[in-house]
Amino acid sequence: MNAQENKQLVMHGYQLFQSGDIRKLMELYHDDAEWISPDSEYTPYAGSYHGKQGIGQFFAKLDASVQTVYFQARQFIAEGDTVVVTGDATWIAKPTGRRFDNPWVHVFTMRDGKVSRFRAYHDTAPGDRAFHPELASTTTSMPLHH
């Protein structure tokens, strides 16, 4: 697939995510796909996942942990087998009811018309504080996890 076709596939994936059709979204991923997001000991869905089953676990943890208030992909940049997407999200941590904003960058690596690797970049501190409010009172800055 060319860069434009890869971009269209990724855009379609965001539409599926926003409509809640995770089963159909998973069809866009290779069986051995990697899902890599920043580690955090406080955010339930943080970390890396491997294969469709692992990625499915990510979405199950995300659904159990947060309510989506706002999720918007803003810019799609495609070159070769790579698609980079920037966006913004606002979530509510279900265990605490605390709201947090989370601007993000997602990098997709494509292979044979499917996603073979997904990598997310975002600041983990807002989510950590939403899931564990006591963190906000004990520290003024937290290290970023990559």
Backbone as JSON, one array per atom type, in Angstrom:
{
  "sequence": "MNAQENKQLVMHGYQLFQSGDIRKLMELYHDDAEWISPDSEYTPYAGSYHGKQGIGQFFAKLDASVQTVYFQARQFIAEGDTVVVTGDATWIAKPTGRRFDNPWVHVFTMRDGKVSRFRAYHDTAPGDRAFHPELASTTTSMPLHH",
  "N": [[0.85, -1.18, 0.0], [0.4, 2.29, -0.61], [1.5, 5.49, 0.79], [-0.75, 7.17, 1.04], [-2.89, 5.35, 1.03], [-2.28, 3.94, 3.35], [-2.63, 5.99, 5.21], [-5.41, 6.42, 4.94], [-6.37, 3.96, 5.9], [-5.57, 4.12, 8.6], [-7.06, 6.36, 9.39], [-9.62, 5.29, 9.12], [-9.48, 3.41, 11.14], [-9.51, 5.06, 13.44], [-12.11, 6.04, 13.23], [-13.54, 3.67, 13.69], [-12.74, 3.14, 16.32], [-13.84, 5.36, 17.65], [-16.52, 4.87, 17.24], [-16.84, 2.69, 18.78], [-16.45, 0.14, 17.84], [-14.56, -2.14, 18.41], [-13.94, -4.77, 17.79], [-14.03, -4.82, 14.95], [-12.05, -2.93, 14.5], [-9.8, -4.34, 15.39], [-9.36, -6.02, 13.26], [-7.79, -4.59, 11.57], [-5.23, -4.88, 12.39], [-2.14, -6.72, 12.42], [-1.69, -10.18, 13.28], [0.56, -10.48, 14.89], [1.06, -7.95, 15.88], [2.5, -5.1, 17.54], [1.85, -3.11, 20.41], [2.65, -0.22, 21.84], [2.91, 1.82, 24.56], [3.43, 4.56, 26.87], [4.84, 3.53, 29.97], [3.38, 3.2, 33.2], [2.94, 3.06, 36.63], [0.56, 3.68, 37.76], [-1.58, 4.04, 35.99], [-4.07, 2.06, 34.72], [-4.17, 0.89, 32.09], [-1.75, 1.29, 30.92], [1.43, 0.75, 29.25], [2.99, -1.94, 27.32], [1.73, -4.11, 24.74], [1.23, -7.22, 23.1], [0.46, -8.77, 20.04], [-2.84, -9.6, 18.73], [-4.53, -10.5, 20.78], [-3.34, -9.39, 23.08], [-3.54, -6.65, 22.46], [-6.27, -6.44, 22.39], [-6.71, -6.79, 25.13], [-5.66, -4.38, 26.06], [-7.63, -2.56, 25.1], [-9.85, -3.48, 26.53], [-9.04, -2.95, 29.18], [-8.78, -0.17, 28.98], [-11.46, 0.57, 28.48], [-12.64, -0.3, 30.87], [-11.44, 1.4, 32.65], [-11.59, 4.17, 31.99], [-13.77, 6.85, 31.0], [-14.65, 8.21, 27.96], [-14.52, 11.58, 27.29], [-13.82, 13.39, 25.38], [-12.34, 12.91, 22.25], [-10.13, 13.4, 19.75], [-8.64, 13.06, 16.68], [-6.28, 15.01, 15.12], [-4.3, 15.69, 13.14], [-2.97, 14.03, 10.34], [-0.17, 12.46, 9.15], [1.56, 11.04, 6.6], [4.07, 8.89, 5.38], [5.61, 6.7, 3.31], [5.66, 3.61, 4.91], [4.8, 4.58, 7.31], [2.6, 6.24, 9.51], [1.79, 9.14, 11.13], [-0.02, 10.52, 13.76], [-1.55, 13.25, 15.31], [-3.25, 14.38, 18.24], [-5.95, 15.07, 20.59], [-7.28, 14.32, 23.8], [-9.79, 13.91, 26.29], [-10.49, 12.51, 29.35], [-12.29, 10.63, 31.83], [-11.36, 9.28, 34.81], [-12.57, 6.33, 35.85], [-12.47, 5.03, 38.45], [-12.1, 7.19, 40.23], [-13.52, 9.37, 39.32], [-12.29, 11.62, 38.41], [-11.34, 14.05, 36.05], [-9.23, 14.28, 33.16], [-6.94, 15.82, 30.87], [-5.34, 14.88, 27.82], [-3.18, 15.32, 25.56], [-1.84, 13.82, 22.6], [0.44, 11.79, 20.57], [0.47, 9.5, 17.99], [2.11, 6.83, 16.44], [2.08, 4.86, 13.67], [3.14, 1.86, 12.21], [3.07, 0.3, 9.19], [2.37, -2.81, 7.5], [1.97, -4.75, 4.75], [-0.67, -3.78, 4.32], [-1.82, -3.65, 6.85], [-1.75, -2.75, 10.36], [1.31, -3.06, 11.92], [2.75, -2.16, 14.02], [2.15, -0.05, 16.73], [2.7, 2.96, 18.33], [2.43, 4.98, 21.11], [2.65, 8.31, 22.31], [2.58, 10.29, 25.1], [2.05, 12.48, 27.9], [2.28, 11.03, 31.0], [1.65, 11.92, 33.52], [-0.85, 13.49, 34.0], [-2.88, 11.48, 33.82], [-1.99, 9.69, 35.78], [-2.32, 11.27, 38.1], [-5.08, 11.57, 38.02], [-6.02, 8.96, 38.43], [-4.86, 8.42, 40.86], [-5.33, 10.57, 43.06], [-3.92, 11.47, 45.32], [-1.32, 11.77, 44.51], [-1.08, 14.28, 43.37], [-0.94, 15.99, 45.55], [1.37, 15.24, 46.81], [3.55, 15.61, 45.22], [5.0, 17.97, 43.01], [5.99, 17.78, 40.49], [6.31, 15.18, 38.13], [8.27, 12.52, 36.83], [8.48, 11.96, 33.31], [7.34, 9.06, 31.64], [8.65, 6.86, 29.28]],
  "CA": [[0.0, 0.0, 0.0], [1.16, 3.53, -0.61], [1.32, 6.33, 1.99], [-2.13, 7.66, 1.1], [-3.74, 4.22, 1.43], [-1.99, 3.71, 4.77], [-3.29, 7.08, 5.95], [-6.85, 6.14, 4.92], [-6.62, 2.85, 6.79], [-5.46, 4.62, 9.97], [-8.24, 7.21, 9.62], [-10.74, 4.37, 9.31], [-9.3, 2.84, 12.48], [-10.0, 6.02, 14.44], [-13.57, 6.03, 13.14], [-14.01, 2.46, 14.36], [-12.53, 3.34, 17.76], [-14.81, 6.34, 18.16], [-17.86, 4.27, 17.21], [-16.86, 1.6, 19.74], [-16.37, -1.15, 17.15], [-13.19, -2.62, 18.65], [-13.79, -6.03, 17.05], [-13.7, -4.46, 13.56], [-10.76, -2.25, 14.58], [-8.76, -5.36, 15.53], [-9.11, -6.61, 11.95], [-6.8, -3.75, 10.89], [-3.93, -5.18, 12.98], [-1.55, -8.03, 12.19], [-1.77, -11.09, 14.42], [1.74, -10.28, 15.73], [1.27, -6.51, 16.04], [2.97, -4.57, 18.82], [1.18, -1.9, 20.9], [3.6, 0.31, 22.81], [2.54, 3.11, 25.12], [4.25, 4.83, 28.05], [4.61, 2.77, 31.19], [2.97, 3.93, 34.39], [2.47, 2.14, 37.66], [-0.72, 4.15, 38.27], [-2.62, 4.02, 34.96], [-4.35, 0.63, 34.52], [-4.02, 0.39, 30.73], [-0.43, 1.71, 30.43], [2.41, -0.29, 28.95], [3.06, -2.55, 25.99], [0.9, -5.28, 24.5], [1.7, -7.92, 21.9], [-0.53, -9.6, 19.36], [-4.23, -9.14, 18.78], [-5.09, -10.77, 22.1], [-2.81, -8.37, 23.98], [-4.13, -5.35, 22.11], [-7.64, -6.53, 22.89], [-6.65, -6.55, 26.58], [-5.51, -2.94, 26.23], [-8.93, -1.9, 24.92], [-10.71, -3.87, 27.65], [-8.59, -2.18, 30.34], [-9.14, 1.23, 28.73], [-12.9, 0.7, 28.66], [-12.95, -0.49, 32.29], [-10.76, 2.41, 33.47], [-11.89, 5.56, 31.67], [-14.89, 7.26, 30.16], [-14.19, 9.21, 27.0], [-15.25, 12.84, 27.23], [-13.46, 14.0, 24.1], [-11.22, 12.26, 21.58], [-10.09, 13.95, 18.39], [-7.42, 13.01, 15.88], [-6.2, 16.33, 14.49], [-3.47, 15.76, 11.95], [-2.47, 12.75, 9.85], [1.01, 12.65, 8.31], [1.95, 9.71, 6.11], [5.21, 8.76, 4.49], [5.97, 5.29, 3.21], [4.9, 2.69, 5.76], [4.59, 5.22, 8.61], [1.55, 7.25, 9.63], [1.86, 9.83, 12.42], [-1.28, 11.2, 14.04], [-1.58, 14.05, 16.54], [-4.62, 14.58, 18.68], [-6.25, 15.45, 21.96], [-8.3, 13.52, 24.46], [-10.16, 14.2, 27.67], [-11.0, 11.28, 29.91], [-12.64, 10.6, 33.24], [-10.91, 8.05, 35.46], [-13.77, 5.75, 36.46], [-12.39, 4.77, 39.9], [-12.09, 8.41, 41.05], [-14.38, 10.4, 38.75], [-11.48, 12.79, 38.07], [-11.19, 14.33, 34.61], [-7.88, 14.71, 32.78], [-6.66, 16.07, 29.45], [-4.22, 14.07, 27.4], [-2.74, 15.44, 24.16], [-1.08, 12.62, 22.24], [0.97, 11.52, 19.23], [0.47, 8.06, 17.7], [2.91, 6.47, 15.27], [1.7, 3.56, 13.14], [3.98, 1.25, 11.19], [2.2, -0.56, 8.4], [2.98, -3.9, 6.75], [1.0, -5.51, 3.95], [-2.03, -3.27, 4.44], [-2.32, -3.71, 8.23], [-0.86, -2.16, 11.36], [2.22, -4.02, 12.54], [3.26, -1.55, 15.25], [1.52, 1.19, 17.19], [3.44, 3.55, 19.45], [1.78, 6.19, 21.63], [3.46, 9.25, 23.1], [1.79, 11.26, 25.85], [2.47, 12.72, 29.27], [1.56, 10.12, 31.89], [1.33, 12.56, 34.81], [-2.26, 13.81, 34.22], [-3.62, 10.25, 34.09], [-1.56, 9.18, 37.09], [-2.97, 12.08, 39.13], [-6.52, 11.31, 37.98], [-6.26, 7.65, 39.03], [-4.36, 8.47, 42.24], [-5.32, 12.0, 43.39], [-2.93, 11.8, 46.35], [-0.07, 12.13, 43.84], [-1.07, 15.73, 43.12], [-0.6, 16.71, 46.77], [2.67, 14.84, 47.33], [4.63, 16.0, 44.33], [4.62, 19.0, 42.06], [6.33, 17.32, 39.15], [6.57, 13.75, 38.04], [9.03, 12.22, 35.63], [7.76, 11.37, 32.19], [7.69, 7.68, 31.34], [8.7, 6.66, 27.84]],
  "C": [[0.89, 1.24, 0.0], [0.81, 4.36, 0.62], [-0.12, 6.8, 2.13], [-3.09, 6.56, 1.53], [-3.52, 3.88, 2.91], [-2.68, 4.75, 5.64], [-4.8, 6.83, 6.03], [-7.21, 5.0, 5.87], [-6.57, 3.3, 8.25], [-6.65, 5.51, 10.31], [-9.47, 6.35, 9.88], [-10.68, 3.74, 10.71], [-9.79, 3.78, 13.57], [-11.52, 6.11, 14.41], [-14.16, 4.82, 13.86], [-13.86, 2.59, 15.87], [-13.61, 4.26, 18.33], [-16.24, 5.8, 18.14], [-17.97, 3.09, 18.17], [-16.76, 0.22, 19.12], [-14.94, -1.7, 17.23], [-12.95, -3.93, 17.89], [-13.37, -5.75, 15.6], [-12.34, -3.76, 13.51], [-9.62, -3.27, 14.63], [-8.43, -6.04, 14.2], [-8.05, -5.82, 11.17], [-5.38, -4.01, 11.38], [-3.46, -6.58, 12.6], [-1.68, -8.87, 13.45], [-0.62, -10.87, 15.4], [2.04, -8.81, 16.0], [1.75, -6.18, 17.45], [2.2, -3.29, 19.14], [2.05, -1.37, 22.02], [3.12, 1.68, 23.26], [3.34, 3.32, 26.39], [3.85, 3.98, 29.24], [4.18, 3.71, 32.31], [2.49, 2.93, 35.42], [1.08, 2.51, 38.16], [-1.87, 4.07, 37.28], [-2.86, 2.57, 34.53], [-4.07, 0.08, 33.13], [-2.65, 0.72, 30.13], [0.43, 0.5, 30.08], [2.3, -0.84, 27.54], [2.24, -3.83, 25.94], [1.34, -5.9, 23.19], [0.6, -8.82, 21.35], [-1.94, -9.06, 19.53], [-4.85, -9.37, 20.15], [-4.62, -9.72, 23.11], [-3.42, -7.01, 23.72], [-5.59, -5.32, 22.54], [-7.71, -6.29, 24.39], [-6.47, -5.07, 26.87], [-6.87, -2.25, 26.15], [-9.91, -2.26, 26.03], [-10.34, -3.09, 28.91], [-8.95, -0.7, 30.19], [-10.62, 1.45, 29.01], [-13.29, 0.58, 30.14], [-12.45, 0.67, 33.15], [-11.2, 3.84, 33.23], [-13.18, 5.68, 30.87], [-14.36, 8.33, 29.23], [-15.11, 10.42, 27.06], [-15.06, 13.46, 25.85], [-12.28, 13.23, 23.53], [-11.22, 12.73, 20.14], [-8.7, 13.78, 17.79], [-7.38, 14.3, 15.07], [-5.44, 16.34, 13.16], [-2.93, 14.38, 11.62], [-1.33, 13.03, 8.88], [1.49, 11.27, 7.9], [3.14, 9.81, 5.18], [5.62, 7.29, 4.48], [5.05, 4.42, 4.06], [4.6, 3.27, 7.14], [3.48, 6.26, 8.52], [1.65, 7.82, 11.04], [0.59, 10.64, 12.59], [-1.13, 11.99, 15.34], [-3.03, 14.25, 16.93], [-4.72, 14.95, 20.14], [-7.33, 14.54, 22.5], [-8.56, 14.08, 25.85], [-10.89, 12.97, 28.17], [-11.49, 11.53, 31.33], [-12.18, 9.25, 33.77], [-12.09, 7.48, 36.23], [-13.63, 5.5, 37.96], [-12.51, 6.03, 40.77], [-13.07, 9.47, 40.58], [-13.62, 11.66, 38.35], [-11.25, 12.85, 36.56], [-9.74, 14.72, 34.33], [-7.77, 14.85, 31.26], [-5.39, 15.32, 29.07], [-3.91, 14.27, 25.93], [-1.81, 14.27, 23.83], [-0.53, 12.68, 20.82], [1.0, 10.0, 19.1], [1.26, 7.83, 16.42], [2.56, 5.03, 14.88], [2.74, 3.11, 12.12], [3.11, 0.21, 10.5], [3.02, -1.65, 7.71], [1.87, -4.65, 6.04], [-0.44, -5.08, 4.19], [-2.65, -3.37, 5.82], [-1.3, -3.05, 9.15], [0.0, -3.26, 11.96], [2.77, -3.49, 13.86], [2.54, -0.24, 15.49], [2.34, 1.68, 18.36], [2.77, 4.85, 19.83], [2.77, 7.0, 22.44], [2.49, 10.22, 23.78], [2.38, 11.39, 27.26], [1.64, 11.83, 30.19], [1.08, 10.8, 33.17], [-0.16, 12.9, 34.99], [-3.12, 12.57, 34.53], [-3.27, 9.68, 35.45], [-2.26, 9.94, 38.21], [-4.48, 11.84, 39.16], [-6.85, 9.97, 38.65], [-5.84, 7.6, 40.5], [-4.23, 9.93, 42.67], [-4.29, 12.39, 44.45], [-1.58, 12.17, 45.74], [0.03, 13.63, 43.62], [-0.64, 16.49, 44.36], [0.79, 16.35, 47.28], [3.83, 15.24, 46.45], [4.13, 17.04, 43.35], [5.01, 18.63, 40.65], [6.67, 15.85, 39.2], [7.38, 13.49, 36.78], [8.14, 11.65, 34.54], [8.24, 9.93, 31.99], [7.66, 7.52, 29.83], [8.6, 5.21, 27.51]]
}
